[in-house]
Amino acid sequence: MKLSVKVEYACRVLVQLARNYGKRELAHIEDLAGAEKIPANYLAQILTDLRNGGLIVSRRGKQGGYALARKPEEITVFDIIKTIDGELLAINPVNEGQSSRAVHQVWVEIRNVLEAKTREYSLEGLLMRDGDETMYYI
């Protein structure tokens, strides 16, 4: 199992959008790409997927840009993975061999644990973790 770069970039850009949640201004693709060091043309594809998946909204034109479609606490890592890659862990059922049922059951259990864990992390949580690194108390 390998986490795609596209999912990584999607998570990072959504955290950026979470920073601006509730503000009137929309984020511009150039600013998002620069902040997260993502090639703008690749980011455009990711933003299209996120918009089609209902995680962000966009507006064209001079006053256009991108914003979260829902509150940061309502968007989970599971939602992002599902939107970008489709399946968290695709399982190919093979009904051949004596051990196929046991092996298949292990993969199902692993997928269920991964799904449950990725549902625990929201953009709000990622944003709070990001803030912990730069916060100093005097």
C-alpha positions as CSV (number, residue, x, y, z in Angstrom):
1,M,0.0,0.0,0.0
2,K,1.3,3.4,-1.0
3,L,-0.2,6.8,-0.3
4,S,-0.3,8.8,-3.5
5,V,1.4,12.1,-3.9
6,K,-1.9,13.4,-5.2
7,V,-3.6,12.6,-1.8
8,E,-0.6,14.2,0.1
9,Y,-1.0,17.4,-2.0
10,A,-4.8,17.4,-1.6
11,C,-4.4,17.2,2.2
12,R,-1.9,20.0,2.3
13,V,-3.9,22.3,0.1
14,L,-7.1,21.6,2.1
15,V,-5.3,22.6,5.3
16,Q,-4.3,25.8,3.6
17,L,-8.0,26.4,2.7
18,A,-9.0,25.5,6.3
19,R,-6.8,28.4,7.5
20,N,-9.0,30.8,5.5
21,Y,-12.4,29.2,6.4
22,G,-15.0,31.7,7.4
23,K,-13.2,34.6,5.7
24,R,-14.8,36.4,2.7
25,E,-11.7,36.2,0.5
26,L,-11.1,33.2,-1.7
27,A,-7.7,31.5,-2.0
28,H,-6.0,31.8,-5.4
29,I,-4.3,28.8,-7.0
30,E,-0.9,30.7,-7.2
31,D,-0.9,31.4,-3.5
32,L,-1.9,27.8,-2.6
33,A,0.7,26.4,-5.0
34,G,3.4,28.6,-3.5
35,A,2.5,28.0,0.1
36,E,2.6,24.2,-0.3
37,K,5.3,24.0,-3.0
38,I,3.0,22.2,-5.4
39,P,3.2,22.7,-9.2
40,A,0.3,25.0,-10.2
41,N,-0.8,22.9,-13.2
42,Y,-0.9,19.7,-11.1
43,L,-2.7,21.6,-8.3
44,A,-5.3,22.7,-10.8
45,Q,-6.1,19.0,-11.5
46,I,-6.3,18.2,-7.8
47,L,-8.6,21.2,-7.1
48,T,-10.9,20.0,-9.9
49,D,-11.1,16.6,-8.2
50,L,-11.8,18.2,-4.8
51,R,-14.5,20.5,-6.3
52,N,-16.1,17.5,-8.1
53,G,-16.0,15.6,-4.9
54,G,-17.8,18.4,-3.0
55,L,-15.0,19.2,-0.6
56,I,-14.3,22.7,-2.0
57,V,-16.2,25.4,-4.0
58,S,-14.7,27.6,-6.6
59,R,-15.6,30.9,-8.4
60,R,-14.1,32.1,-11.6
61,G,-13.0,35.6,-12.5
62,K,-11.0,38.4,-10.9
63,Q,-12.7,37.9,-7.5
64,G,-12.5,34.1,-7.9
65,G,-10.7,31.4,-6.1
66,Y,-11.3,28.4,-3.8
67,A,-12.8,27.8,-0.4
68,L,-13.9,24.8,1.7
69,A,-17.4,23.6,1.0
70,R,-17.9,22.5,4.6
71,K,-16.5,23.3,8.0
72,P,-12.9,22.0,8.6
73,E,-14.1,19.7,11.3
74,E,-16.5,18.1,8.9
75,I,-13.9,17.1,6.3
76,T,-11.9,14.0,7.2
77,V,-8.7,12.4,5.8
78,F,-11.0,9.5,4.8
79,D,-13.1,12.0,2.7
80,I,-10.0,13.3,1.0
81,I,-8.6,9.8,0.2
82,K,-12.0,8.7,-1.1
83,T,-12.3,11.8,-3.3
84,I,-8.8,11.6,-4.8
85,D,-8.0,7.9,-5.0
86,G,-11.4,6.2,-4.7
87,E,-10.6,3.4,-2.4
88,L,-8.6,3.4,0.8
89,L,-7.4,-0.2,0.2
90,A,-8.8,-2.0,-2.8
91,I,-9.1,-5.7,-2.2
92,N,-9.2,-8.2,-5.0
93,P,-11.2,-11.2,-3.8
94,V,-9.5,-14.4,-5.0
95,N,-11.5,-17.5,-4.1
96,E,-8.8,-20.0,-5.1
97,G,-6.5,-21.9,-2.7
98,Q,-7.0,-23.2,0.8
99,S,-5.9,-20.0,2.5
100,S,-7.7,-17.5,0.3
101,R,-10.6,-17.0,2.8
102,A,-8.3,-16.4,5.7
103,V,-6.1,-14.0,3.8
104,H,-9.1,-12.1,2.4
105,Q,-10.5,-11.7,5.9
106,V,-7.2,-10.1,7.1
107,W,-7.2,-7.6,4.3
108,V,-10.8,-6.7,5.1
109,E,-9.9,-6.2,8.8
110,I,-6.9,-4.0,7.8
111,R,-9.1,-1.9,5.5
112,N,-11.7,-1.4,8.2
113,V,-9.1,-0.3,10.7
114,L,-7.5,2.1,8.2
115,E,-10.9,3.5,7.3
116,A,-11.9,4.0,11.0
117,K,-8.5,5.7,11.7
118,T,-8.7,8.1,8.7
119,R,-12.2,9.1,9.8
120,E,-10.7,10.3,13.1
121,Y,-8.6,13.0,11.6
122,S,-10.3,16.2,10.3
123,L,-8.9,19.3,8.6
124,E,-9.5,21.1,11.9
125,G,-7.2,18.6,13.7
126,L,-4.5,18.9,11.0
127,L,-4.7,22.6,11.3
128,M,-4.3,22.5,15.0
129,R,-1.3,20.1,14.7
130,D,0.2,22.5,12.2
131,G,-0.2,25.4,14.6
132,D,1.4,23.4,17.5
133,E,4.8,23.5,15.7
134,T,4.9,27.3,15.6
135,M,3.2,28.2,18.8
136,Y,5.4,29.5,21.7
137,Y,4.3,30.3,25.2
138,I,6.0,32.8,27.3
